[in-house]
Amino acid sequence: MSILVTGSTGTIGTQVLSHLQGRGVEVRALTRSPDTAKLPSGVAPVRGDLADVDSVRAALEGVSTLFLLVPNVADELTQAMLALTAAREAGVKGIVYLSVHKGDAYADVPHFAGKYTVERMIEALDLPVTILRPAYFIQNDIRLKDPLLKFGVYGMPIGAKGVSMVDIRDIGEAAASELLRRERSATPLPSEIYTLAGPDALTGEGIASIWSEALGRTIRYGGDDLVAMEQRLKSTLPAWHALDLRLMLSRYQRDGAVATADELARFTALLGHAPRSYRDFAKDAATQWANG
């Protein structure tokens, strides 16, 4: 039997595969392009697409444990629910589902509400699933390199309430740990829920200060203008996706997304070490940028 990883060539999927490598289990990677997919050695590519349920059914043959990551697409909810149905019908004994922090609270944010609906399906059917609820990914801010270096501006309008951003390496490590635990169990295990979050309640001004220290120059916070941000995003994203992200950031500004002490303690126990900090990420990024 084997572990099947969806989203295998994306930001999180690559981290999951990296942490599964060399752990003594058979790992398969679902991909639309198995002939060209760049995967770690020992990982077997399997052709499939979550938008094509028959390909998912075929990919699940011989699979005992599933990592389910559904991309932020217009039919994300449908893809997730049908993939879970296919896994259930295939007799998969363990699933790790990548949800989102605050999905239960941010009812007006489409990709948050969709993920929480999937969680409700998992609960209603009593599926053997570990639900991982990651906060905003720290590494998303790599995209802000040009504004930081060229204009001295941190441009993500997260506001002043605080967001417990999480390092993608910690997400991959946590997912791999739960996949291995479920894969190695002779029987299905009870459901678990983990919030995956970093140790700091980060604000726009606070992150600008971190970058000032890391880069050795003054970095200012670009402010909370969400309408302007939506317009910028529409140059590279579909309009629905840009609005979805604007709604998320609006909730960050209004309510924040700070993990509780209990959530952080539980995540730390799962990792076996403290979650990585934004400050460490910024120092590493600044060093890499300086070295070209």
C-alpha positions as CSV (number, residue, x, y, z in Angstrom):
1,M,0.0,0.0,0.0
2,S,1.1,3.6,-0.4
3,I,0.6,7.3,0.3
4,L,-0.8,9.5,-2.5
5,V,0.1,13.2,-2.4
6,T,-2.1,15.7,-4.3
7,G,-0.8,19.1,-5.1
8,S,2.5,17.3,-5.4
9,T,4.4,19.9,-7.5
10,G,3.1,23.0,-5.7
11,T,4.3,25.0,-2.7
12,I,3.1,22.7,0.0
13,G,3.1,19.4,-1.9
14,T,6.8,19.7,-2.6
15,Q,7.4,20.2,1.1
16,V,5.3,17.1,2.0
17,L,7.2,15.0,-0.5
18,S,10.5,16.2,0.8
19,H,9.6,15.2,4.4
20,L,8.3,11.8,3.3
21,Q,11.5,11.0,1.3
22,G,13.5,8.2,2.8
23,R,11.0,7.3,5.4
24,G,10.5,3.7,4.3
25,V,7.0,4.1,2.7
26,E,5.9,4.0,-0.9
27,V,4.9,7.5,-2.1
28,R,3.0,8.4,-5.2
29,A,2.4,12.0,-6.5
30,L,-0.7,13.0,-8.4
31,T,0.2,15.2,-11.3
32,R,-1.3,16.3,-14.6
33,S,2.1,15.9,-16.3
34,P,3.8,12.7,-15.0
35,D,6.3,12.7,-17.8
36,T,7.8,16.1,-16.9
37,A,7.0,16.5,-13.2
38,K,10.1,17.2,-11.1
39,L,9.8,14.9,-8.0
40,P,12.1,13.6,-5.4
41,S,13.8,10.3,-6.1
42,G,11.7,7.3,-5.2
43,V,8.4,9.1,-5.6
44,A,6.2,7.6,-8.4
45,P,4.2,10.0,-10.5
46,V,0.6,9.2,-11.1
47,R,-1.5,10.9,-13.8
48,G,-4.5,12.6,-12.5
49,D,-6.4,15.8,-11.9
50,L,-8.8,16.6,-9.0
51,A,-11.1,18.2,-11.5
52,D,-11.5,14.7,-13.1
53,V,-13.0,12.4,-10.6
54,D,-12.4,9.3,-12.7
55,S,-8.7,10.0,-12.8
56,V,-8.8,10.4,-9.0
57,R,-10.5,7.0,-8.7
58,A,-7.8,5.4,-10.9
59,A,-5.0,7.1,-8.9
60,L,-6.4,5.8,-5.6
61,E,-6.1,2.1,-6.6
62,G,-3.7,0.6,-4.1
63,V,-3.5,3.7,-1.9
64,S,-4.0,3.4,1.8
65,T,-3.3,7.0,2.9
66,L,-4.1,10.3,1.1
67,F,-2.8,13.8,1.4
68,L,-5.6,16.0,0.1
69,L,-4.7,19.6,-1.0
70,V,-7.1,21.2,-3.3
71,P,-6.0,24.4,-5.0
72,N,-7.8,27.7,-4.7
73,V,-9.9,27.4,-7.8
74,A,-13.5,28.3,-8.5
75,D,-14.8,24.7,-7.9
76,E,-12.5,23.9,-5.0
77,L,-15.4,22.7,-2.8
78,T,-16.7,20.3,-5.4
79,Q,-13.2,18.9,-6.1
80,A,-12.5,18.4,-2.4
81,M,-15.8,16.7,-1.6
82,L,-15.6,14.4,-4.6
83,A,-12.0,13.4,-3.8
84,L,-13.0,12.5,-0.3
85,T,-15.9,10.5,-1.6
86,A,-13.6,8.6,-4.0
87,A,-11.2,8.0,-1.2
88,R,-13.9,6.7,1.1
89,E,-15.2,4.4,-1.7
90,A,-11.7,3.1,-2.4
91,G,-11.2,2.1,1.2
92,V,-8.5,4.6,2.1
93,K,-7.8,4.2,5.8
94,G,-6.2,7.5,6.5
95,I,-6.4,11.1,5.1
96,V,-4.6,14.3,5.9
97,Y,-6.6,17.3,4.6
98,L,-5.2,20.8,4.3
99,S,-7.8,23.3,5.4
100,V,-7.2,26.8,6.7
101,H,-6.9,28.7,10.0
102,K,-10.1,30.6,10.8
103,G,-12.2,28.8,8.2
104,D,-15.0,28.5,10.8
105,A,-15.0,32.2,11.5
106,Y,-14.5,33.8,8.1
107,A,-17.8,32.9,6.6
108,D,-17.6,35.6,3.9
109,V,-14.3,34.5,2.5
110,P,-15.0,31.9,-0.3
111,H,-11.9,29.7,0.0
112,F,-12.2,29.7,3.8
113,A,-15.9,28.9,3.8
114,G,-15.4,26.1,1.3
115,K,-12.7,24.5,3.4
116,Y,-14.8,24.6,6.5
117,T,-17.7,23.0,4.6
118,V,-15.3,20.1,3.7
119,E,-14.5,19.9,7.4
120,R,-18.2,19.6,8.1
121,M,-18.4,16.7,5.6
122,I,-15.5,15.0,7.4
123,E,-17.2,15.3,10.8
124,A,-20.6,14.2,9.5
125,L,-19.2,11.1,7.9
126,D,-16.7,10.4,10.7
127,L,-13.9,10.0,8.2
128,P,-10.4,9.0,9.5
129,V,-8.9,12.4,8.8
130,T,-6.3,14.7,10.3
131,I,-7.4,18.3,9.5
132,L,-4.5,20.7,9.3
133,R,-5.4,24.4,9.5
134,P,-2.5,26.5,8.4
135,A,-2.3,30.3,8.8
136,Y,-1.1,32.6,6.1
137,F,2.1,31.2,4.6
138,I,5.2,33.1,5.5
139,Q,6.8,32.3,2.1
140,N,4.0,34.1,0.3
141,D,6.0,37.2,1.1
142,I,8.8,36.2,-1.2
143,R,6.6,37.8,-3.9
144,L,7.2,41.2,-2.2
145,K,10.9,41.2,-2.9
146,D,10.8,43.9,-5.6
147,P,8.7,46.4,-3.5
148,L,11.0,45.7,-0.5
149,L,14.3,46.2,-2.4
150,K,13.3,48.8,-4.9
151,F,10.9,51.0,-2.9
152,G,11.5,50.1,0.7
153,V,7.9,49.1,1.2
154,Y,6.3,46.0,2.8
155,G,3.2,45.8,0.7
156,M,0.9,43.1,2.1
157,P,-2.0,45.0,3.8
158,I,-2.5,42.7,6.8
159,G,-3.4,45.5,9.2
160,A,-2.7,45.9,12.9
161,K,-4.7,43.1,14.7
162,G,-2.0,40.4,14.2
163,V,-1.6,37.3,12.0
164,S,0.2,34.1,13.1
165,M,2.0,33.4,9.8
166,V,3.4,29.8,9.4
167,D,6.5,28.6,7.6
168,I,5.7,26.2,4.7
169,R,8.5,23.8,5.9
170,D,6.6,23.4,9.2
171,I,3.4,22.6,7.2
172,G,5.2,19.9,5.2
173,E,6.8,18.4,8.3
174,A,3.5,18.3,10.2
175,A,1.6,16.8,7.2
176,A,4.3,14.1,6.7
177,S,4.2,13.2,10.4
178,E,0.5,12.6,10.3
179,L,0.6,10.8,7.0
180,L,3.2,8.4,8.3
181,R,1.3,7.9,11.6
182,R,-1.8,6.9,9.7
183,E,0.0,4.9,7.1
184,R,1.8,2.8,9.7
185,S,-1.4,2.1,11.8
186,A,-3.0,-1.3,11.2
187,T,-6.5,0.3,11.5
188,P,-8.1,3.7,10.8
189,L,-7.3,6.3,13.5
190,P,-9.6,8.8,15.1
191,S,-9.9,12.3,13.6
192,E,-7.5,15.0,14.7
193,I,-7.4,18.8,14.1
194,Y,-4.3,21.0,14.3
195,T,-3.9,24.7,13.8
196,L,-0.5,25.3,12.1
197,A,0.7,28.8,13.0
198,G,3.9,30.7,13.8
199,P,4.9,32.0,17.2
200,D,4.3,35.7,16.6
201,A,1.2,37.9,16.2
202,L,2.5,39.8,13.1
203,T,1.2,43.2,12.0
204,G,2.0,45.3,9.0
205,E,4.1,47.7,11.0
206,G,5.8,44.9,12.9
207,I,6.8,43.1,9.7
208,A,8.2,46.3,8.2
209,S,10.3,46.6,11.3
210,I,11.6,43.0,10.9
211,W,12.5,43.7,7.3
212,S,14.2,46.9,8.3
213,E,16.5,44.9,10.6
214,A,17.0,42.1,8.1
215,L,17.9,44.4,5.1
216,G,19.7,47.1,7.1
217,R,17.6,49.9,5.7
218,T,14.3,51.6,6.6
219,I,11.3,49.7,5.4
220,R,7.8,51.2,5.8
221,Y,4.4,49.5,5.8
222,G,2.4,50.2,2.7
223,G,-0.9,50.7,4.5
224,D,-4.3,49.0,4.5
225,D,-5.7,50.0,1.0
226,L,-7.5,46.8,-0.1
227,V,-9.2,48.3,-3.1
228,A,-5.8,49.2,-4.7
229,M,-4.5,45.7,-3.8
230,E,-7.4,44.0,-5.5
231,Q,-6.8,46.0,-8.6
232,R,-3.1,45.1,-8.6
233,L,-3.9,41.4,-8.2
234,K,-6.3,41.5,-11.1
235,S,-3.4,42.0,-13.4
236,T,-2.2,38.5,-12.7
237,L,-5.2,36.6,-11.2
238,P,-8.8,36.1,-12.2
239,A,-11.2,38.7,-10.8
240,W,-12.9,36.2,-8.5
241,H,-9.6,35.2,-7.0
242,A,-8.5,38.8,-6.4
243,L,-11.7,39.6,-4.6
244,D,-11.5,36.4,-2.6
245,L,-8.0,37.5,-1.3
246,R,-9.2,41.0,-0.7
247,L,-12.0,39.6,1.5
248,M,-9.4,37.5,3.4
249,L,-7.2,40.5,4.1
250,S,-10.2,42.5,5.1
251,R,-10.9,40.0,7.9
252,Y,-7.2,40.0,8.9
253,Q,-7.5,43.8,9.3
254,R,-10.8,43.7,11.1
255,D,-10.4,40.6,13.4
256,G,-6.8,39.3,13.1
257,A,-5.8,35.7,12.9
258,V,-3.8,35.0,16.0
259,A,-3.3,31.4,17.2
260,T,-4.0,30.6,20.9
261,A,-1.4,29.4,23.3
262,D,-3.0,25.9,23.3
263,E,-3.0,25.7,19.5
264,L,0.7,26.7,19.4
265,A,1.6,24.1,22.1
266,R,-0.2,21.4,20.2
267,F,1.5,22.3,17.0
268,T,4.9,22.4,18.7
269,A,4.3,18.9,20.1
270,L,3.4,17.6,16.6
271,L,6.6,19.0,15.2
272,G,8.8,18.2,18.1
273,H,10.3,21.7,17.9
274,A,9.0,25.3,18.0
275,P,7.5,26.6,14.8
276,R,9.8,28.8,12.7
277,S,9.6,32.5,13.0
278,Y,9.1,35.3,10.4
279,R,12.2,37.0,11.7
280,D,14.3,33.9,10.8
281,F,12.7,33.7,7.4
282,A,13.4,37.4,6.7
283,K,17.1,37.0,7.7
284,D,17.5,34.0,5.4
285,A,15.7,35.8,2.5
286,A,17.8,38.9,2.9
287,T,21.0,36.8,2.9
288,Q,20.0,35.0,-0.3
289,W,19.0,38.2,-2.0
290,A,22.3,39.8,-1.1
291,N,24.2,36.8,-2.6
292,G,22.2,37.1,-5.8
